[in-house]
Amino acid sequence: MFIAQNYQESYSIYKDILENDEAYSPAMLLKMAFVAEGMGDFSKASFYLAKYYDLNPNPRAITKIKSLTEQSNLMGYELDDIDRLIKFLSDFQMELTAVFAIALVISLIFLLVFNKKADQPKYYLPSALFIILVFIANNFFTGPRTGIVTGSPALVMEKPTAGGKLISVVEPGHRVVIRSTKDIWYEVNWMDKRAYIKKEHITRL
């Protein structure tokens, strides 16, 4: 349908899949960004591109968001080695958990087969290690919660209160890591520090 240039109809279908089924692919997000830009909805186009960036950190996505938002200095899109490692672990969370689980089962089978010889604690260390690895992979190999600033202007505050110290006033397009929620505020990472932005100004990715 998209190939046949039925863009509006395709966009409605993609939007329904994204919002109701919470299913999407990088290609689908790029198509949605293309259509949204064509309709003049640059905020939505930036949102889809930022969501695409979470799946595929392509520098060209940042360049396009900068063009749409008319901002040359966008925060939150920098990735260091730790960020790339976390993304790798989150992308392959299920596979890594499965590998550790299989290794755990094999180690337990060996213990059952050679239980008479396994009379020292050291023989139980592999099983204990794989139990820990399965737990870590299943519970901690997840990427950070992220959001994009869509409200204008968005106030970045030092504390979750209107009477707190103002850190910055920003326009839409900036990407933030969401640490937690505090009533009407999101606690976010801003320039490597803890800060707060009202929920109404952030759209979750």
MOUR-V584702 format. One line per field, one symbol per residue. psi: psi as a letter, one per 40 degrees, with the letter a starting at -180 (. if undefined). A space follows every 10 residues. Layout:
psi->???
This chain:
psi->dddefgdddd dddddddddd efiiiddddd ddddddddee gddddddddd dddddgghdd ddddddddef hdghieehha dddddddddd dfdddddddd dddddddddd dddfdddgei ddeedddddd ddddddddde fiiihiihhe ihihhhidig ideihhdihi iidihihhda igbeihhihh ffihihhide ehhh.
